[in-house]
Amino acid sequence: MGALRSVLLAVAAASAAGAALADPSSAPAPALAAPLGVARWSAFIAEAAQRFGIPPAWIAAVMRAESAGLMELNGHPITSRAGAMGLMQVMPQTYAAMRAQHQLGPDPYDPHDNILAGAAYLRAMYERFGYPGLFAAYNAGPARYGASLDLGTPLPGETRAYIASLGQARATPAMPSAMRSGQRLFVALGTNSSLFAAPSGAASDGSEDAPRAPPKAPPAAPSSPELGGLFITLNAASGPGR
């Protein structure tokens, strides 16, 4: 009798399990896949954009070009051959400076603090070089980009390709109105001229660290991050990103 009872209980349990599988409403809902790439960090991007007063599209586009939103590569924290670290590929000395100025944590690979450091540096480059020169300065460094503006020396091919990759991004309403006029923004990438014109009022005394007149305030960051766009379509040469 006890054996029969055990068999009946087992059959009942199996029947209940089968009924649950047959009825989708009783089955547990599958877990939603986590966002991939840059979209995964949209909350941190929005926070950084708000804190430093720049459009989230700028941060997202730089992250996409620098790391594609990846924290690791081949099982190791993502680091360039030159030593740039994390999602925003911030150099060690840059992170140290941004950490001191903005009370960031000690780990440059922490995604939250890495994004804040990158956004703070973008803002600093904007205040010095304006839009869109901040992107060239972010990639090449302010000294090299300043020399390119002041002395007319060409930027490295890597930087020109980097800027071209950013220039292929879609438009966002947060861009300055001057950028929506169809004007030529980039020079042809095959030339030896400066990638961008010097900002209005920029000093040109040959010093790579010469002070430049501050540009107008950047466009206000929208309340929700627009991660898909950076520039409008422009009459400019473009090429593959790095």
VENHUFEN-V821665 format. One record per residue. RES is the residue in one letter. SS is DSSP state (@ for helix, = for strand, . for the rest). PSI is psi as a letter, one per 40 degrees, with the letter a starting at -180 (999 if undefined). D_LAST is the distance of its C-alpha to the last C-alpha in Angstrom with 2 decimals. Layout:
BEGIN
RES:SS:PSI:D_LAST + RES:SS:PSI:D_LAST
END
This chain:
BEGIN
M:.:d:74.98 + G:@:d:72.26 + A:@:d:70.36 + L:@:d:70.68 + R:@:d:69.41 + S:@:d:66.30 + V:@:d:65.63 + L:@:d:66.08 + L:@:d:63.70 + A:@:d:61.03 + V:@:d:61.50 + A:@:d:61.31 + A:@:d:58.06 + A:@:d:56.52 + S:@:d:57.74 + A:@:d:56.24 + A:@:d:52.84 + G:@:d:53.04 + A:@:d:54.00 + A:@:d:51.04 + L:@:d:48.70 + A:@:d:50.54 + D:.:h:50.24 + P:@:d:46.60 + S:@:d:47.73 + S:@:e:48.98 + A:.:i:45.90 + P:.:i:43.35 + A:.:h:40.37 + P:.:i:37.11 + A:.:h:34.58 + L:.:h:31.78 + A:.:i:28.32 + A:.:i:26.20 + P:.:i:23.32 + L:.:i:19.96 + G:@:a:16.52 + V:@:d:16.42 + A:@:d:19.90 + R:@:d:21.39 + W:@:f:21.09 + S:@:d:22.52 + A:@:d:25.66 + F:@:d:24.01 + I:@:d:21.74 + A:@:d:24.94 + E:@:d:26.76 + A:@:d:24.24 + A:@:d:24.14 + Q:@:d:27.92 + R:@:d:28.32 + F:@:e:26.22 + G:.:f:26.94 + I:.:i:23.56 + P:.:h:22.55 + P:@:d:21.14 + A:@:d:18.66 + W:@:d:16.95 + I:@:d:16.75 + A:@:d:15.70 + A:@:d:12.82 + V:@:d:11.47 + M:@:d:12.21 + R:@:d:10.54 + A:@:d:7.11 + E:@:d:8.12 + S:.:e:10.15 + A:.:f:10.97 + G:.:e:14.41 + L:.:i:15.01 + M:.:d:17.39 + E:=:i:17.55 + L:=:h:15.82 + N:.:f:18.37 + G:.:e:21.12 + H:=:i:20.05 + P:=:h:18.87 + I:.:h:15.10 + T:=:h:14.53 + S:.:i:11.94 + R:.:d:13.39 + A:.:e:14.21 + G:.:e:16.06 + A:.:i:14.27 + M:=:i:15.95 + G:.:a:16.08 + L:.:d:14.86 + M:.:e:13.98 + Q:.:f:12.86 + V:=:h:15.86 + M:.:i:17.08 + P:@:d:20.62 + Q:@:d:22.44 + T:@:d:20.89 + Y:@:d:21.93 + A:@:d:25.32 + A:@:d:25.82 + M:@:d:24.90 + R:@:d:27.06 + A:@:d:29.98 + Q:@:d:29.78 + H:@:e:29.34 + Q:.:f:31.14 + L:.:i:28.33 + G:.:i:28.93 + P:.:e:28.45 + D:.:h:25.72 + P:.:e:22.20 + Y:.:e:20.98 + D:.:h:23.44 + P:@:d:21.49 + H:@:d:23.95 + D:@:d:23.96 + N:@:d:20.24 + I:@:d:19.71 + L:@:d:22.64 + A:@:d:21.35 + G:@:d:17.98 + A:@:d:20.01 + A:@:d:22.54 + Y:@:d:20.08 + L:@:d:18.66 + R:@:d:22.33 + A:@:d:23.10 + M:@:d:20.40 + Y:@:d:21.77 + E:@:d:25.26 + R:@:d:24.45 + F:@:e:22.22 + G:.:a:22.75 + Y:.:h:20.72 + P:.:e:18.04 + G:@:d:17.80 + L:@:d:17.37 + F:@:d:13.66 + A:@:d:13.15 + A:@:d:15.60 + Y:@:d:13.98 + N:@:d:10.81 + A:@:d:12.82 + G:.:i:16.08 + P:@:d:19.20 + A:@:d:20.94 + R:@:d:18.39 + Y:@:d:17.86 + G:@:d:21.65 + A:@:d:22.30 + S:@:d:20.17 + L:@:d:22.35 + D:@:d:25.58 + L:@:e:25.44 + G:.:e:23.30 + T:.:i:21.03 + P:.:i:17.68 + L:.:i:14.50 + P:.:i:12.01 + G:@:d:9.83 + E:@:d:6.73 + T:@:d:8.49 + R:@:d:9.51 + A:@:d:6.37 + Y:@:d:5.71 + I:@:d:9.35 + A:@:d:9.46 + S:@:d:7.65 + L:@:d:10.27 + G:@:e:12.82 + Q:.:e:12.85 + A:.:i:14.29 + R:=:i:18.05 + A:.:i:20.70 + T:.:i:22.67 + P:.:e:26.20 + A:.:e:25.28 + M:.:i:23.61 + P:.:i:25.88 + S:@:d:28.29 + A:@:d:27.27 + M:@:e:23.87 + R:@:e:25.78 + S:.:e:27.69 + G:.:e:25.53 + Q:.:i:25.13 + R:.:h:22.42 + L:.:d:19.80 + F:.:i:17.19 + V:.:i:18.31 + A:.:h:17.33 + L:.:e:14.11 + G:.:e:16.20 + T:.:i:18.71 + N:.:e:19.33 + S:.:i:20.47 + S:.:i:19.21 + L:.:d:16.44 + F:.:i:18.90 + A:.:i:22.65 + A:.:i:24.23 + P:.:i:25.56 + S:.:h:29.21 + G:.:e:31.42 + A:.:i:28.86 + A:.:i:30.49 + S:.:g:29.89 + D:.:e:31.89 + G:.:e:29.41 + S:.:h:28.81 + E:.:e:25.28 + D:.:f:26.84 + A:.:h:29.17 + P:.:i:29.91 + R:.:i:28.82 + A:.:h:30.82 + P:.:i:29.56 + P:.:i:28.14 + K:.:i:29.74 + A:.:i:29.30 + P:.:i:26.20 + P:.:i:26.93 + A:.:i:28.65 + A:.:h:26.77 + P:.:i:28.26 + S:.:d:30.33 + S:.:h:28.07 + P:.:h:24.28 + E:.:g:22.60 + L:.:e:19.33 + G:.:e:18.38 + G:=:i:18.02 + L:.:d:16.91 + F:.:i:17.79 + I:.:i:20.37 + T:.:h:20.03 + L:.:i:20.11 + N:.:g:21.14 + A:.:i:17.96 + A:.:i:15.62 + S:.:i:12.31 + G:.:i:9.47 + P:.:i:6.63 + G:.:i:3.75 + R:.:999:0.00
END
